[in-house]
């Protein structure tokens, strides 16, 4: 589903975003840079390359936007455009294609205004070594979060080559933002009223080897929290269990730092060792199970989410059952499930493929198992108190990332102590008379 950052009129750029939270964050930066450059009457499509369906939806959106806005300048960027720029340049509806490096710079949009830019502006992303990280003055959140939560890009790119993944070819190799810059960005966001910061990137657990002193993610998080005692809540985005367990600082913070939220989203992808090997993942099934058990021993209130792929090439029913069982064995509460989507030029695309109906059916079974696990997890909170940050006037998120619904409007961004009265439709229901807090 696309996220649209749409101005009141098309005189300012409209940004349509597909894909991950990192893309949503970058769309905020892109719009700010385009406005800074003075770009008007333009539509920017920020594409995703994770699945073929995401690309199809982007092309569909481009055609729709051209029909609705025949005179607007349409600019296509993002991972799908970076990986296969000719595909988008070949569309009659598209005026310009920008690479993932170019999309973040006001100069790129200024060149479009001056009509001094070629139709394609694409840097070889694999050659980039510059640090990640961008900040805009009045960050507006992403995906409807409003003034509650802000994302900071602390790392970009990936040095690993999972057989199913095309993203490194859209994002480049791993690059880290220096710790001092992260502290400065976070201080600015907290001063602007944000009560929760999310550290994001393509592979944030690979943070640091390219920086002086080779700091790990845990060292950076420790410094960030030490320098910002006024920051109420810090959350990590998707992490890799193969790297995080060896990060002693981070494990110590998980155990003892209450401002680091008790919610980790794990990049697991499968629950069968043979499939993990064929994916070229760096962890085993048992490592994932042991990691979750170890973290829960350190912090019993920890909630886990996970990415899982259903119907990977060669996956048998027995192998898929191991992924189903992983939900219980790891105690997963939130699942992000994909039916396998072959990406051209990846090794997995050359493996024996399963029929699409089997992939979709297995994805549906995984989602069903995930919904049951989520509801069982959320039911534990009924009759108890939670602390929720308000994302909208009537929806908040607990420290464990549980959705909390409110009958009466609350202040967006406020952190409230609430009593949970019930569970309905996958959400905790706050007792209307119990909300107190900042």
N, C-alpha and C positions, 0 to 999 in steps of 0.2 A: 504494500500500500504506500502511496506517495504522501509525503508531507509537503504542504504548500505554504510558503512564506509570502503572502500576497499583500501588496500595498493597497490603500484605499482606491487609488486610480493607477493605471498602468504607466503613469509618468515616471515612477520609480521602478526598478527591476523587480520582477516576480521570480521567486526561486521555487522550483519543484524538485523535491528530494526523494530519491529511492535508496533503500538499503539501511545501513547500520547507524548507530548513534554517532559514530565518528563522522559519517557523511552529513548527518543532521547538524552537528556542531560546525563542520566546515561550511555548510550552506549559510549559517549566520555570518561567518567571516566573509564569505564571497559577496553576500549582499552588501555588507558594510564597505568592502573594498570597491564594489561597483558604484555605490552611491558616492563614495569619496572621489572617484574618478569622474563623476558627473554623468554616468550612463543612464539614459532614460528610454522609456518605451521598449524595454527588452524583457525577454523571458529566458531564464537560465535553467536548464535541466541538468541536475546533478545525478548521474547514473550510477547503477550498481552492477557488478559483474558476478556476484556470487552464484546466481542461477540463470538459466536461459529464460525463465519466466520473468525475472527482474528486467532483463534486457528487452523482452517483448513488451512489457508494460511501459518502459521508457519510450520505445518507438511509438507506441500507441498514444502516449501523452504528447509527444512532439507533434504528431499529425493533428490531434485534437486542438492543441494550442494554436497551430497555424490556422485552422479553420475558424477559430474564435477570434484570432488577432491577426488578420492578414497583413497588416503593416508593421507589426512588431519585429524587432531583431531577435531571432532565436539562436541561443548559444548553448551548445551541448558540451558537457564536461563530465568528470567523474571516472570511476574505474573502467567501466565498459568503453568509454570514449578513449581513455588512455591506451587500453589494450588493443582496440580495433578502431582507430580513428576513421579509416576509410569507409567503414560501414555507415557511420553517421554523416560523414561528409558527402556521401553519395545520396543522401536523402534531400529531395528538392525543398523540403520545409526548413532545412537547417542553413543558417547563415555562416556560423563559425563553430569550430571545435577547439576547445582548450584542454590541455593536459592537466593532470593533477597538481603539477607544480605551478603552472600558469594561472590556474583558477583562483589562487589565493593572493594574487598581486594586483593592486590598483593599476599598475602600469599596463597590464594585459587589457584591462577594460578601457583605459585611456587610448590605447592604440586602436581599439575598435571604433571609438568615437571619432578619432582622427582619420579613420579609414586607411591607416598606415600598416595594418596587420594582415598577414596572409590568412586565408580561410582556415588553415590548420596551424595552430601554435602548440606543438608537442615537444617537450624535452624528453630525452631518454631517461626514464625514471630510475633505471638501474644504475645510472651514473651519478645520481644525487648523493651527496654526503652531508648536506646542510642539516642543521638541527630541525627537529619538529617544532610545532608550537606556534600558535597565533592567538591574539587576543583583540577583541573589539571593545570599545569604550562602554557601551551600554548593552551588554549581553542579554538577549531576550529569552534565553533558555532554548529548548528544542522539544519537538514532539508534544507540544501543548503543556509543557511543564511550567511555563510562565516564569515568575520570579522566585521559584522555589529552589531549583537545582541548576547548577551550572557545570558544564563539562570543560575539562582542561585536557588538551592533547599533549601528553607527556612523552609520547613515543610514536614513531611512524614507521611503516614498512615491516618486513619480516624476512629473516635469514633462513627460515625453514622451508622445505619444499614438500608439503604433503601432496600425495599423488592426485587428490581431487581438487586442489585449490589453485585458482588462477590469480588470487589477490596479490601475491608478491609482484606479479608482472604489471599490476596497476598501481601499486604503492611503492615499489622499490625495496631496497634492503633496509634493515633496521637502523633507525637514527633516533637519538634521545635528546630531549630538551634539558639543558643544564639545570641543576637543582636550584640555583639562585633565581633563574627565570621563573621556575614553577612557583617558588615562594612569592615572588613579586606579583605574578598573575593572580594567585590565590588571594593575596592580601587585597588586591584591587577589587576582586569580585565580592569578597566578604564586606568590604567597605561600601559596595553598591547594594548590599542587602541580602546576599545569598547566604542561606543557612546550611546548605549542603553542597559539597563539591564532589564531582565524580572524576577520577583519574582515568583517562581513556587513551586508547591507541589501538594499533593493529595487534600487537603482541606485548602487552605492558610488562609481563614477567621477564622479557628479554631486555628490560631497561638497563642502560649503564655501561656496557662494555666498550662503547665508542667514546666515552667521556674520560677526562683525566681522573686517575684514581680508580676507574672502573667500579663505580658504586652500583649496588644492587637496588632493586625496587624498595626493599625494606629500609635501607639507609636513607633513601630519598623521602619516603613516607615519614620516617622518624624525624628528620630535619624539618619537614613541612609542618608537622604537628607541633614541634617544639617552638617554631618561630611564629605560629599563629594560635596562641591559646584561646583567641576569641572565635575560632572556627568551631561551630557546634558538631558538625557531622562530616565525615569523609568516607567516601565509598569507592571501591575498586570496580572497574569493568571486568570483562572476561579475562580469565587467567588460565595458565597452563600448569597442570599438576606436576609435570616433569621438571619444572624450574622452581616453583615456589617452595617446595619442601626443603630445598637446600639453602633457602634464604632465612638464616637464623633471626635476623632483625625483624623480618616480617612475621615469622611465626611467633616471636615474642610479643609483637604488637597485637596480633590476633588474640593472644591469650590475655593481655592485660590493658589494652587501650580502649576505653569505652567509646571514644569518639570515632574509632574505626568501626564502621557498621558491621553487624554480624550477618553478612550476606555475601556469598561468593558465587559468581557464575563461572562454571568450569567448562573449558573447551575439551569435552570428552569424545564426541563424535560417534563412538561405538562401544559396545560392551563385550565384544568377542576378540580374543587375542589374535586370531588369524586375520580378521578384518582390520584390526588396528595395525598389524604388520603390513598388510597390503595398502593401507592408507599412508604408511610411513609416519605414523604417529610415534612419539618418543616415550609413551607410557604404556604399561600393561593394564589389564583389567584389575588385577589385584592391587597394583599401585594406586589406582583411583579409589578403590574401596578402602584401602589402608589409610590413604590421605584423609578421606572424609572422617574416618573413625578417629584419627589422630587429632584433627582440628576440633571435633566435637568433644574430645577429652579435654582439650585446652579451653574450649568455650562452648558449653553445652547449648547455648541459645543460637548457635550458628545455623543459618539456612543456606541451602545449596540449590542453585539452578544449574542447568547444563544444556549445551548444544548437542544434539544427536541426529545422525543421518540414518535414514531408513532405506534399505534396498541398495546398498553399495554393491558394485559388481562382485559376483561369485558368492554373495551372502546366501547361505542356506537358511531354512526355517529354524534349524537348531542354533545357528549363529545369531539369528535375529532374536531368538528367545533369550540369549545371553544379554542382549541390549535391553529387552523388556525387564529382565530380572535386576539389571543394574539400577533401575529406579528405586527399588526397595533396598538393594544391598548398599547403595550409597546414601540412601535417605534423601533423594532429590525431591524438592518441593515445586520447582518451576522448570518446565521443559521448553526449549525452543527446538522444534522438530522440523527437519527438511526431508522430503523425499529426494533421493540422490538425483543430481542434475549433472550430466556429463558436460564438462567445459572443454572446448576444442584445445588441442595442444597439451593437455594434461595426461599423465600416464594412465589415470583411471579411465579416461575416455577410450583407451585402446584395450581395456580389459573386457571380458565377456559381460554384456549388460543384461540386467533383469528386465522383464517386460514392465512397462510403466504402470499397468494396473496393479502389479504386485508391489511396486515401490509405494504407490499411493495408499494401498490397503495397509501396508505395514506402518506407514507414517500415521495413518488414522488410528491404528491400534496403539502406537506409542503415545499419541496425543490423548487417547482415552485413558491409558494408564497414568499419564501425567496429570490429567484433570482429577482423577481419583486420589492420587498422591497429594496434590495441592489441597484439595478439600479436606483430606484427613489431617494434613499439617495445619491448615488454618483453623480447623475445629478446636485445636488445643488452646486457642486464644479466647474462645468464648467464655465470658465470665471473668476475664482477666483485664489488666490494664496494659496499654501499649502507648508508645510515643510516636506520633505521626506528624510528618511534615506535609503541609497542604500543597498539592499540585494544582488543583482547581478549587473553586469555592466549596465544592461538595465531595472532593476525593483527595485523600491523603495516602501516604505510604509510611508504614511502620519502619522501625530500624531494620527489621528482617525483610523489608521490601513487600510486606503484605499490603494489599489495597484495603483502604478503610473508607467506607462511605458514610457521609454525614447528611442528616435530614435538613439541617439549617446551614446557610452559607457561613463560611469561615474565611479568615484573611489568608490569601495565597502567600505561601512562604512561611507562615507561622508554624511553630512546633508545639503540638498540643498533647497533653496527657489525657487519654480517653479510656473509658471503660467499654469493652466490647460486649454488646448485648446479644448479638446473633451472627450467623453466617448465612449469606444468601447470594446466589449467582456468582460464586467465586470471590466474594468480597466480605470483609468484616464489617459489621454494622455498628457504628458508634452510638452509645446511649446519648441522646441529645442533650441531657442535662449535665453530662460529665466532662465536657471539653474545657480544659484550662491549660494555660501555658503562655509562651512568648507571643 
